[in-house]
Every structure is written in structure tokens, then in C-alpha cells.
Amino acid sequence: MTVKEYRVSLSWSVSELARRAKLSTKTINRIEDGQPTYDYTLNSVARAFSEALGKTVTIRDLEGVQIIES
């Protein structure tokens, strides 16, 4: 699933995901737009999804993201 698909499945707004991942809404929008993103930033998103879903979500589970490895 894409970041947006995970977010929508949880009925979260961009602001809610940003709050839970401790990122800016601008960063979430960039991720959803497919812009390259550092792995540690995507890990914050995956962790927020994992906590909400009660299962492990890794950055490799986030389809359509361009990962910049730090």
C-alpha cells in the first residue's frame, strides 16, 4: 500500500499523520507526491502506521516511495 492508502485506510488527515509521525504536513505531502525521502523520515511514518495498526509496517511496505538511504 502507498502512504496515502495507509493514511486513508486509517481515516487520518495529512495533519494527523504528520502529528503521529512527528513530521511536518509539507513532508507528508512530499512523500505522498513521490519525492525522494530519507529512510529515517520514512521510518517515522512506518512507525506511526505500525502503532495504529498493531502490526509491523516497514519502509519496504510503503509502495511508491523513493528512498534515500542515509
MIDOSE-1310 file (N, C-alpha, C; in nm, 2 decimals, decimal comma, always signed):
residues 70
mtvk	+0,08/-0,12/+0,00/+0,00/+0,00/+0,00/+0,09/+0,12/+0,00; +0,04/+0,23/-0,06/+0,11/+0,36/-0,06/+0,09/+0,42/+0,08; +0,17/+0,53/+0,10/+0,15/+0,60/+0,23/+0,01/+0,66/+0,23; -0,04/+0,72/+0,12/-0,17/+0,77/+0,12/-0,28/+0,67/+0,14
eyrv	-0,26/+0,55/+0,09/-0,36/+0,44/+0,11/-0,36/+0,40/+0,25; -0,25/+0,38/+0,32/-0,24/+0,35/+0,46/-0,31/+0,46/+0,54; -0,28/+0,59/+0,51/-0,34/+0,70/+0,58/-0,49/+0,71/+0,56; -0,54/+0,69/+0,44/-0,68/+0,69/+0,42/-0,75/+0,57/+0,49
slsw	-0,69/+0,46/+0,49/-0,75/+0,34/+0,55/-0,77/+0,36/+0,70; -0,68/+0,45/+0,76/-0,70/+0,48/+0,90/-0,78/+0,60/+0,93; -0,84/+0,66/+0,82/-0,92/+0,78/+0,82/-0,84/+0,89/+0,89; -0,72/+0,90/+0,85/-0,63/+1,01/+0,90/-0,62/+1,12/+0,80
svse	-0,61/+1,24/+0,84/-0,58/+1,35/+0,75/-0,43/+1,36/+0,74; -0,38/+1,44/+0,65/-0,24/+1,46/+0,64/-0,18/+1,52/+0,77; -0,26/+1,61/+0,83/-0,22/+1,67/+0,96/-0,20/+1,56/+1,07; -0,30/+1,47/+1,07/-0,29/+1,36/+1,17/-0,17/+1,27/+1,16
larr	-0,14/+1,23/+1,03/-0,03/+1,15/+1,01/+0,10/+1,23/+1,05; +0,11/+1,35/+1,01/+0,22/+1,44/+1,04/+0,24/+1,44/+1,19; +0,13/+1,46/+1,27/+0,14/+1,47/+1,41/+0,19/+1,34/+1,47; +0,14/+1,23/+1,43/+0,17/+1,10/+1,48/+0,32/+1,06/+1,44
akls	+0,36/+1,10/+1,33/+0,50/+1,07/+1,28/+0,60/+1,17/+1,32; +0,55/+1,28/+1,39/+0,63/+1,39/+1,43/+0,71/+1,46/+1,31; +0,63/+1,48/+1,21/+0,69/+1,54/+1,08/+0,59/+1,66/+1,05; +0,64/+1,74/+0,95/+0,55/+1,85/+0,90/+0,45/+1,79/+0,80
tkti	+0,35/+1,87/+0,78/+0,25/+1,83/+0,68/+0,32/+1,84/+0,54; +0,41/+1,94/+0,53/+0,48/+1,96/+0,40/+0,56/+1,83/+0,37; +0,62/+1,77/+0,47/+0,70/+1,65/+0,44/+0,60/+1,53/+0,40; +0,49/+1,52/+0,47/+0,39/+1,41/+0,43/+0,35/+1,43/+0,29
nrie	+0,32/+1,56/+0,25/+0,27/+1,58/+0,11/+0,38/+1,55/+0,01; +0,51/+1,58/+0,05/+0,62/+1,54/-0,04/+0,63/+1,39/-0,06; +0,62/+1,32/+0,05/+0,62/+1,17/+0,05/+0,51/+1,12/-0,04; +0,39/+1,17/-0,02/+0,27/+1,12/-0,10/+0,28/+1,16/-0,24
dgqp	+0,36/+1,27/-0,27/+0,38/+1,31/-0,41/+0,49/+1,23/-0,48; +0,56/+1,14/-0,40/+0,66/+1,05/-0,46/+0,80/+1,12/-0,47; +0,82/+1,22/-0,39/+0,95/+1,28/-0,39/+1,05/+1,20/-0,31; +1,17/+1,19/-0,35/+1,27/+1,12/-0,27/+1,28/+1,16/-0,12
tydy	+1,28/+1,06/-0,03/+1,27/+1,09/+0,11/+1,38/+1,00/+0,18; +1,44/+1,06/+0,28/+1,54/+0,98/+0,36/+1,47/+0,87/+0,44; +1,55/+0,76/+0,45/+1,50/+0,64/+0,52/+1,45/+0,67/+0,66; +1,52/+0,75/+0,73/+1,48/+0,78/+0,87/+1,35/+0,86/+0,88
tlns	+1,32/+0,94/+0,78/+1,19/+1,00/+0,77/+1,08/+0,90/+0,75; +1,10/+0,81/+0,65/+1,00/+0,71/+0,62/+0,99/+0,61/+0,74; +1,09/+0,59/+0,81/+1,08/+0,51/+0,93/+0,98/+0,57/+1,03; +0,98/+0,70/+1,04/+0,88/+0,77/+1,13/+0,74/+0,74/+1,09
vara	+0,72/+0,75/+0,96/+0,59/+0,72/+0,90/+0,55/+0,58/+0,93; +0,64/+0,48/+0,90/+0,61/+0,34/+0,91/+0,58/+0,31/+1,06; +0,65/+0,37/+1,15/+0,63/+0,35/+1,29/+0,49/+0,40/+1,34; +0,45/+0,51/+1,28/+0,31/+0,57/+1,32/+0,21/+0,47/+1,27
fsea	+0,22/+0,41/+1,15/+0,13/+0,32/+1,10/+0,13/+0,19/+1,18; +0,25/+0,14/+1,22/+0,26/+0,02/+1,30/+0,19/+0,03/+1,43; +0,21/+0,15/+1,49/+0,14/+0,17/+1,62/-0,01/+0,17/+1,61; -0,06/+0,23/+1,50/-0,20/+0,24/+1,48/-0,26/+0,10/+1,44
lgkt	-0,19/+0,03/+1,36/-0,24/-0,10/+1,31/-0,22/-0,22/+1,40; -0,12/-0,20/+1,49/-0,09/-0,31/+1,58/-0,01/-0,42/+1,51; +0,05/-0,39/+1,40/+0,14/-0,48/+1,33/+0,26/-0,40/+1,27; +0,36/-0,47/+1,24/+0,48/-0,41/+1,19/+0,47/-0,36/+1,04
vtir	+0,49/-0,24/+1,02/+0,50/-0,18/+0,89/+0,64/-0,12/+0,87; +0,71/-0,17/+0,77/+0,84/-0,11/+0,74/+0,84/-0,02/+0,62; +0,95/+0,04/+0,60/+0,96/+0,13/+0,48/+0,95/+0,05/+0,35; +0,99/-0,07/+0,36/+0,98/-0,16/+0,24/+0,83/-0,19/+0,21
dleg	+0,74/-0,17/+0,30/+0,60/-0,20/+0,28/+0,53/-0,08/+0,22; +0,60/+0,04/+0,22/+0,54/+0,16/+0,17/+0,57/+0,17/+0,02; +0,46/+0,13/-0,06/+0,48/+0,13/-0,21/+0,49/+0,27/-0,26; +0,56/+0,29/-0,37/+0,57/+0,41/-0,44/+0,66/+0,52/-0,38
vqii	+0,74/+0,48/-0,27/+0,83/+0,58/-0,22/+0,97/+0,57/-0,28; +1,03/+0,68/-0,29/+1,17/+0,68/-0,33/+1,26/+0,70/-0,21; +1,33/+0,60/-0,18/+1,41/+0,60/-0,05/+1,55/+0,65/-0,08; +1,59/+0,75/+0,01/+1,73/+0,80/+0,01/+1,79/+0,74/+0,13
es	+1,89/+0,65/+0,12/+1,95/+0,59/+0,23/+2,05/+0,68/+0,29; +2,05/+0,69/+0,43/+2,14/+0,78/+0,49/+2,26/+0,71/+0,54
